[in-house]
């Protein structure tokens, strides 16, 4: 079994409008997942500096980031990155270029974990339904083109409000969704914008939304999580 989680950290800005990397790390420690997909992990302008300083992650957490940043001080690719346990071996990783009008991207990594090999994709899709479907198609095409196949988890902020429509229907042809529940807005969640999906060779053992006093203040999204294992 391996626990995965997805969290849109809103560049570290909480409900009180304060940017607090320490508070984000507090939430991540509460969730305590083996692999975490982060969205909005970099600031938007200038050097696109990572919201969570590398020394803070190294010294005060059990994870290491996969550095996808195209700029020296950024963590992710268009704000997307993955955190993995320090004991996890990162076999390979790459960015996935997505068609978009505004900066969007996805990241992928092949991981050697205590539970075996796992391919993980993190994403943050567009606000436009048309572009979300194009982006979903690009991600699925990228996975289909991979020479070697691995048990796969995909997760992130899909920005899809309508259940079973649009990009959700596209992903559902090959992946099963974890019924985690609504995660947006953090103070009163009604939208299932954040999603975790698994390939047919994996099963979802448990899942949920991490709603605590700290997570309700740290971002406008709540983290979601799932425990997955081989089918």
WOBEL-V364460 format. One record per residue. RES is the residue in three letters. PHI is phi in degrees with one decimal (* if undefined). NEAR is the number of other ideal C-beta (glycine too) atoms within 8 Angstrom. Layout:
BEGIN
<<RES:PHI:NEAR> <RES:PHI:NEAR>>
END
This chain:
BEGIN
<<UNK:*:7> <UNK:-137.4:12> <UNK:-102.6:12> <UNK:-118.8:16> <UNK:-149.4:16> <UNK:-132.0:18> <UNK:-151.7:16> <UNK:-86.7:15> <UNK:-91.0:15> <UNK:52.3:10> <UNK:59.3:12> <UNK:79.8:13> <UNK:-92.8:8> <UNK:-95.8:13> <UNK:-62.8:9> <UNK:-88.1:5> <UNK:66.9:5> <UNK:-96.4:6> <UNK:-89.3:8> <UNK:-137.3:9> <UNK:-59.0:11> <UNK:-61.8:8> <UNK:-68.2:12> <UNK:-60.9:14> <UNK:-63.9:13> <UNK:-58.5:10> <UNK:-65.1:16> <UNK:-62.4:16> <UNK:-66.3:8> <UNK:-63.2:10> <UNK:-66.8:12> <UNK:55.8:6> <UNK:-91.6:10> <UNK:-79.7:9> <UNK:-134.7:18> <UNK:-128.8:14> <UNK:-93.7:17> <UNK:-106.6:17> <UNK:-117.3:15> <UNK:55.1:11> <UNK:-86.3:14> <UNK:-121.7:15> <UNK:-69.0:10> <UNK:-81.1:6> <UNK:-116.6:4> <UNK:64.8:5> <UNK:-76.0:8> <UNK:51.4:11> <UNK:-61.5:9> <UNK:-62.9:14> <UNK:-68.5:14> <UNK:-98.7:14> <UNK:-58.1:7> <UNK:-58.1:9> <UNK:-66.0:6> <UNK:-69.2:12> <UNK:-64.4:14> <UNK:-63.8:8> <UNK:-88.4:6> <UNK:-128.6:7> <UNK:-152.3:11> <UNK:-95.4:4> <UNK:-114.0:11> <UNK:-128.8:10> <UNK:-85.2:12> <UNK:-89.4:12> <UNK:-86.4:6> <UNK:-97.2:12> <UNK:-57.7:14> <UNK:-89.3:5> <UNK:-116.3:7> <UNK:-59.0:5> <UNK:-105.1:8> <UNK:-96.2:12> <UNK:-93.2:14> <UNK:-116.0:14> <UNK:-108.6:12> <UNK:51.8:9> <UNK:87.0:14> <UNK:-94.8:17> <UNK:-151.9:17> <UNK:-121.2:14> <UNK:-106.2:13> <UNK:-132.0:14> <UNK:-56.1:10> <UNK:-62.0:7> <UNK:-80.6:4> <UNK:-77.6:12> <UNK:-93.8:5> <UNK:-87.0:11> <UNK:-76.9:8> <UNK:-159.8:6> <UNK:-156.6:10> <UNK:-161.8:7> <UNK:-94.5:9> <UNK:-116.1:13> <UNK:-77.6:5> <UNK:-115.9:13> <UNK:-68.1:6> <UNK:-166.5:9> <UNK:-91.7:5> <UNK:-112.9:6> <UNK:-59.6:5> <UNK:-140.7:12> <UNK:-163.5:14> <UNK:-138.0:16> <UNK:-128.3:19> <UNK:-138.4:13> <UNK:-150.3:14> <UNK:-102.2:12> <UNK:-121.2:14> <UNK:-99.1:9> <UNK:-115.5:12> <UNK:-62.8:4> <UNK:-95.4:8> <UNK:110.2:7> <UNK:-74.1:10> <UNK:-145.8:14> <UNK:-100.7:14> <UNK:-125.4:15> <UNK:-121.1:15> <UNK:-111.3:17> <UNK:-150.1:19> <UNK:-141.2:15> <UNK:-90.9:15> <UNK:-71.6:11> <UNK:-74.9:5> <UNK:-86.9:7> <UNK:-61.1:8> <UNK:-61.5:6> <UNK:-71.3:14> <UNK:-59.9:15> <UNK:-66.6:11> <UNK:-63.8:10> <UNK:-68.5:17> <UNK:-59.8:12> <UNK:-61.4:9> <UNK:-65.8:12> <UNK:-66.8:14> <UNK:-64.6:11> <UNK:-65.7:8> <UNK:-62.5:10> <UNK:-65.0:10> <UNK:-64.1:6> <UNK:-81.3:5> <UNK:-66.1:8> <UNK:-65.2:2> <UNK:-100.5:4> <UNK:-103.1:3> <UNK:-135.4:8> <UNK:-52.9:12> <UNK:-128.0:13> <UNK:-116.2:17> <UNK:-118.9:14> <UNK:-157.6:16> <UNK:154.8:17> <UNK:-92.1:12> <UNK:-88.6:12> <UNK:57.4:10> <UNK:-106.3:14> <UNK:-86.5:6> <UNK:-88.3:7> <UNK:-68.2:5> <UNK:75.6:6> <UNK:-119.6:7> <UNK:55.4:10> <UNK:-66.1:13> <UNK:-63.2:14> <UNK:-65.9:9> <UNK:-64.3:11> <UNK:-66.6:13> <UNK:-67.2:10> <UNK:-64.7:6> <UNK:-123.0:7> <UNK:-131.4:12> <UNK:-103.4:9> <UNK:-88.8:10> <UNK:-77.6:12> <UNK:-85.4:5> <UNK:-76.1:14> <UNK:102.9:9> <UNK:-70.3:8> <UNK:-128.5:15> <UNK:-136.4:13> <UNK:-81.8:9> <UNK:-55.3:15> <UNK:-73.9:6> <UNK:-151.5:4> <UNK:-69.1:13> <UNK:-130.0:6> <UNK:-105.6:9> <UNK:-94.7:12> <UNK:-77.6:13> <UNK:-95.2:18> <UNK:-138.8:15> <UNK:-124.8:17> <UNK:-130.9:11> <UNK:-128.3:15> <UNK:-74.6:9> <UNK:-67.6:7> <UNK:-89.4:6> <UNK:-122.1:13> <UNK:-129.4:9> <UNK:-92.7:12> <UNK:-88.9:8> <UNK:-164.6:6> <UNK:-164.2:11> <UNK:177.7:8> <UNK:-110.3:12> <UNK:-91.3:13> <UNK:-114.9:8> <UNK:-133.3:8> <UNK:-58.5:5> <UNK:-72.3:10> <UNK:-67.4:14> <UNK:-71.4:11> <UNK:-102.4:10> <UNK:-75.9:14> <UNK:-155.0:15> <UNK:-87.4:8> <UNK:-112.3:15> <UNK:-93.5:14> <UNK:-69.4:15> <UNK:-116.5:19> <UNK:-146.9:16> <UNK:-152.4:16> <UNK:-97.6:11> <UNK:-125.8:13> <UNK:-150.5:10> <UNK:-67.8:8> <UNK:-83.6:6>>
END
